Amino acid sequence: MSALLYYLIIKPLSILPFWVLYLISDFLYLVLYKIFGYRVGVVTTNLTNSFPDKSPKEIKEIQRKFYHHLCDLIVESIKLFSITEKEAEKRLVFTNPELTDAYFEKGQNLNVIGAHYGNWEYIASIANLKVLHQLAGIYTPLTNKFFENKMIQSRGKYGMLLVPTSEVKEYYKNQPAIPTMMIYGSDQSPRSSTKSYWTRFLNQDTAVSFGAEKYSREFNYPIFYGALKKVKRGYYEVTLILIEENPRETQAGEITEKHVRILENQILEQPEYWLWTHKRWKREKPDDVVIPQYVAVK
């Protein structure tokens, strides 16, 4: 069934030009949002809790814009299965690649934090064309192995390495000779509420995965945040922000607090581009956890 879905629907759709795919996106918006109300309850709850000062009308407007973006995200991600390298190069721009290029010349490995904001699949599939470092991305294996293999093919078509979560530690111990840039997703709900960093994020107590900070401090790799911006339909920009050059000199939680604030500021500025359908706040804060004080981003 998975193979039929891919070869009869997804693959043929991926061959269509972008202008046709965006017509499909507009239709998909009506189906997902207006007719079936896909995860509208989750989105409404997330938005209302995140923006308590906004009126129901304002929440509805953000929600409407979000579903338009979500449908664009779906068709853009499908297009990645067949997009040409020339076309891909045009659609993702790094505004300041010289920041990480300097580390490449020194043979320095890096860690980069990202989020489910804008079109993160563009980062996974295209970014290896844009930087000197060898990109590596962490992924959670899927139960559907057919689509897992297709995901790996799509994300790795321009050279990005894919590392399953269970092999991250081993990867750090045996990295390739070429300087590597490891990409982390920062905003998924952690598996455990007791093995997380807790902070206030979008007006709510929030558990944050600690892996990026953990490995940055252990190996003293400079760590950046990749701020993704949607320029227009199908076109995105990445601006690299240095979080910490010497992670071993930081206090526990400091790096995580900084990248959480950067993402929060992005969301406050343009909330419609974050993945609101995700049940981000399903973990409850343990009673003995004290939320740390805010650490300002320098």
C-alpha positions as CSV (number, residue, x, y, z in Angstrom):
1,M,0.0,0.0,0.0
2,S,2.8,2.4,0.9
3,A,4.5,1.7,-2.4
4,L,1.3,2.3,-4.3
5,L,0.7,5.6,-2.6
6,Y,4.2,6.7,-3.4
7,Y,4.4,5.6,-7.1
8,L,0.8,6.4,-8.0
9,I,0.3,9.7,-6.2
10,I,3.4,11.2,-4.5
11,K,5.9,10.7,-7.2
12,P,3.7,11.9,-10.1
13,L,2.8,15.0,-8.0
14,S,6.4,15.7,-7.4
15,I,7.0,16.1,-11.2
16,L,4.4,18.9,-11.5
17,P,5.7,22.5,-11.7
18,F,5.4,24.7,-8.6
19,W,2.6,26.8,-9.9
20,V,0.4,23.7,-10.3
21,L,1.4,22.4,-6.9
22,Y,0.3,25.7,-5.3
23,L,-3.1,25.4,-6.9
24,I,-3.3,22.0,-5.3
25,S,-2.1,23.6,-2.0
26,D,-5.0,26.1,-2.2
27,F,-7.5,23.2,-2.7
28,L,-5.8,21.2,0.1
29,Y,-6.4,24.2,2.4
30,L,-10.1,24.0,1.8
31,V,-10.1,20.2,2.4
32,L,-7.8,20.0,5.5
33,Y,-8.9,23.2,7.2
34,K,-12.4,24.1,6.1
35,I,-13.9,20.7,5.5
36,F,-12.2,18.2,7.8
37,G,-10.7,20.6,10.3
38,Y,-7.4,18.7,10.6
39,R,-6.2,19.1,14.2
40,V,-8.0,22.4,14.5
41,G,-8.6,21.7,18.2
42,V,-4.9,21.2,18.9
43,V,-3.9,24.3,16.9
44,T,-6.5,26.5,18.6
45,T,-5.5,25.3,22.1
46,N,-1.8,25.8,21.3
47,L,-2.4,29.3,19.9
48,T,-4.7,30.4,22.7
49,N,-2.3,29.2,25.4
50,S,0.7,30.8,23.7
51,F,-1.0,34.1,23.0
52,P,-3.4,34.8,25.9
53,D,-3.5,38.5,25.1
54,K,-4.8,38.0,21.6
55,S,-8.5,38.1,20.8
56,P,-10.4,35.1,19.3
57,K,-10.4,37.0,16.0
58,E,-6.6,37.4,16.1
59,I,-6.1,33.7,16.9
60,K,-8.4,32.8,14.0
61,E,-6.3,34.9,11.6
62,I,-3.0,33.3,12.7
63,Q,-4.7,29.9,12.4
64,R,-5.9,30.6,8.9
65,K,-2.4,31.8,7.8
66,F,-0.9,28.7,9.4
67,Y,-3.1,26.3,7.5
68,H,-2.2,28.0,4.2
69,H,1.5,27.6,5.1
70,L,1.0,24.0,6.2
71,C,-0.5,23.1,2.8
72,D,2.4,24.9,1.0
73,L,4.8,22.9,3.2
74,I,3.1,19.6,2.1
75,V,3.4,20.3,-1.6
76,E,6.9,21.8,-1.3
77,S,8.0,18.7,0.5
78,I,6.5,16.4,-2.1
79,K,8.3,18.4,-4.8
80,L,11.7,17.6,-3.1
81,F,11.4,14.0,-4.4
82,S,11.9,15.2,-8.0
83,I,13.4,18.8,-7.8
84,T,16.5,19.4,-9.9
85,E,19.7,20.7,-8.3
86,K,19.4,23.9,-10.2
87,E,15.9,24.6,-9.0
88,A,16.8,23.6,-5.4
89,E,19.7,26.0,-5.4
90,K,17.4,28.9,-6.1
91,R,14.9,28.2,-3.4
92,L,17.2,28.2,-0.3
93,V,19.7,31.0,0.4
94,F,22.1,31.2,3.3
95,T,22.5,34.9,4.0
96,N,25.9,34.6,5.9
97,P,27.6,31.3,5.1
98,E,31.0,32.9,5.7
99,L,30.4,32.5,9.5
100,T,30.6,28.7,9.2
101,D,33.0,28.7,6.2
102,A,35.7,30.1,8.5
103,Y,35.4,27.1,10.8
104,F,35.5,24.8,7.9
105,E,38.9,26.2,6.9
106,K,40.2,25.4,10.4
107,G,38.8,21.9,10.2
108,Q,36.3,22.6,13.0
109,N,33.1,20.5,13.4
110,L,30.0,22.4,14.3
111,N,26.5,21.8,15.7
112,V,23.5,23.7,14.4
113,I,20.0,24.0,16.0
114,G,16.9,24.3,13.9
115,A,13.2,24.1,14.4
116,H,9.9,23.1,12.8
117,Y,9.6,26.6,11.4
118,G,9.2,27.6,7.8
119,N,10.1,24.6,5.6
120,W,12.6,22.6,7.6
121,E,12.6,19.9,4.8
122,Y,14.4,22.4,2.6
123,I,17.2,22.5,5.2
124,A,17.3,18.7,5.3
125,S,17.4,18.3,1.5
126,I,19.1,21.3,0.1
127,A,21.4,22.9,2.7
128,N,24.3,20.5,1.9
129,L,24.6,22.4,-1.4
130,K,25.0,25.7,0.4
131,V,27.8,25.2,3.0
132,L,31.3,23.8,2.9
133,H,30.8,21.5,5.8
134,Q,29.4,18.0,5.4
135,L,25.9,18.2,6.8
136,A,24.5,15.4,9.0
137,G,21.0,15.3,10.3
138,I,19.5,13.3,13.2
139,Y,16.2,11.5,12.5
140,T,13.8,9.3,14.4
141,P,13.3,6.0,12.5
142,L,9.8,5.5,11.2
143,T,7.6,2.4,11.7
144,N,6.9,2.4,8.0
145,K,10.3,1.4,6.5
146,F,9.3,2.1,2.9
147,F,8.6,5.8,3.7
148,E,11.7,5.9,6.0
149,N,13.8,4.8,3.0
150,K,12.1,7.4,0.8
151,M,12.7,10.1,3.4
152,I,16.4,9.2,3.6
153,Q,16.7,9.3,-0.2
154,S,15.0,12.7,-0.4
155,R,17.0,14.3,2.4
156,G,20.2,12.7,1.3
157,K,20.0,13.3,-2.5
158,Y,22.5,16.2,-2.3
159,G,24.8,14.6,0.1
160,M,23.4,15.1,3.6
161,L,24.2,12.2,6.0
162,L,21.3,10.8,8.1
163,V,22.0,9.6,11.6
164,P,19.3,7.7,13.5
165,T,18.8,8.9,17.1
166,S,20.2,5.6,18.5
167,E,23.5,6.1,16.8
168,V,24.2,9.8,17.5
169,K,26.8,9.1,20.3
170,E,28.6,6.6,18.1
171,Y,28.6,9.1,15.2
172,Y,30.3,11.8,17.4
173,K,33.1,9.3,18.3
174,N,33.7,8.3,14.6
175,Q,33.0,11.4,12.5
176,P,34.2,11.7,8.9
177,A,37.5,13.3,8.1
178,I,35.8,16.2,6.5
179,P,34.5,18.9,8.9
180,T,30.9,18.1,9.8
181,M,27.9,20.2,10.7
182,M,25.4,18.3,12.8
183,I,21.8,19.5,12.5
184,Y,19.4,19.3,15.5
185,G,15.7,19.9,15.7
186,S,15.1,21.8,18.9
187,D,11.4,22.0,19.3
188,Q,9.9,18.5,19.4
189,S,8.4,17.2,22.6
190,P,11.0,15.1,24.5
191,R,10.4,11.5,25.3
192,S,10.7,12.0,29.0
193,S,9.6,14.8,31.2
194,T,12.3,14.0,33.8
195,K,15.2,13.9,31.3
196,S,14.7,17.3,29.8
197,Y,15.5,21.0,30.2
198,W,12.5,22.9,31.6
199,T,11.8,26.5,30.8
200,R,9.1,29.0,30.0
201,F,8.3,29.1,26.3
202,L,5.4,30.9,24.7
203,N,3.8,31.5,28.1
204,Q,3.9,27.8,29.1
205,D,6.2,25.5,31.1
206,T,8.0,23.6,28.4
207,A,10.3,20.5,28.3
208,V,13.2,20.9,25.8
209,S,15.5,18.3,24.4
210,F,19.0,18.6,25.8
211,G,21.0,16.7,23.2
212,A,22.4,19.6,21.2
213,E,23.8,21.3,24.3
214,K,25.0,18.0,25.7
215,Y,27.1,17.1,22.7
216,S,28.3,20.7,22.2
217,R,29.6,20.9,25.7
218,E,31.1,17.4,25.6
219,F,33.1,17.9,22.4
220,N,33.3,21.7,22.7
221,Y,31.9,22.2,19.2
222,P,30.8,25.8,18.4
223,I,27.0,25.8,18.2
224,F,24.8,28.0,15.9
225,Y,21.1,28.5,15.4
226,G,19.8,28.4,11.8
227,A,17.0,31.0,11.6
228,L,14.8,30.1,8.7
229,K,12.7,32.8,7.1
230,K,10.0,32.4,4.5
231,V,10.6,35.0,1.8
232,K,7.6,34.0,-0.4
233,R,6.0,30.8,-1.6
234,G,8.7,28.2,-2.1
235,Y,11.6,30.5,-1.3
236,Y,13.4,30.6,2.1
237,E,16.5,32.2,3.7
238,V,18.7,30.9,6.5
239,T,20.6,33.3,8.8
240,L,23.2,31.6,11.0
241,I,23.4,32.9,14.6
242,L,26.3,32.0,16.8
243,I,25.0,30.8,20.1
244,E,28.3,29.8,21.7
245,E,31.8,29.4,20.4
246,N,33.2,27.6,23.5
247,P,30.4,25.5,24.9
248,R,32.5,24.1,27.7
249,E,32.7,27.5,29.2
250,T,28.9,27.7,29.7
251,Q,26.7,26.7,32.6
252,A,24.3,23.8,32.2
253,G,21.1,25.0,30.5
254,E,22.6,28.2,29.1
255,I,22.9,27.1,25.5
256,T,19.4,25.6,25.5
257,E,17.9,28.7,27.0
258,K,19.5,30.8,24.4
259,H,18.2,28.8,21.4
260,V,14.8,28.6,22.9
261,R,14.6,32.4,23.1
262,I,15.7,32.8,19.5
263,L,13.0,30.5,18.3
264,E,10.4,32.2,20.6
265,N,11.3,35.6,19.1
266,Q,10.9,34.1,15.6
267,I,7.4,32.8,16.5
268,L,6.3,36.0,18.1
269,E,7.3,37.9,15.0
270,Q,5.6,35.5,12.5
271,P,3.7,32.8,14.3
272,E,2.0,31.3,11.3
273,Y,5.2,29.6,10.2
274,W,5.7,27.3,13.2
275,L,4.2,23.8,13.3
276,W,1.2,24.3,15.5
277,T,-0.4,20.9,14.8
278,H,2.3,19.3,17.0
279,K,1.3,18.4,20.5
280,R,4.2,20.4,21.9
281,W,3.1,20.6,25.5
282,K,2.0,17.0,26.2
283,R,4.6,16.6,29.0
284,E,3.8,17.8,32.5
285,K,6.4,19.5,34.6
286,P,7.5,17.3,37.6
287,D,6.6,18.9,40.9
288,D,10.2,19.1,42.0
289,V,11.4,21.0,38.9
290,V,12.1,24.7,39.3
291,I,11.9,26.7,36.1
292,P,15.3,28.4,35.6
293,Q,15.6,32.2,35.4
294,Y,15.6,33.7,31.9
295,V,19.1,33.9,30.3
296,A,19.3,36.8,27.8
297,V,20.7,36.2,24.3
298,K,23.8,38.4,23.9
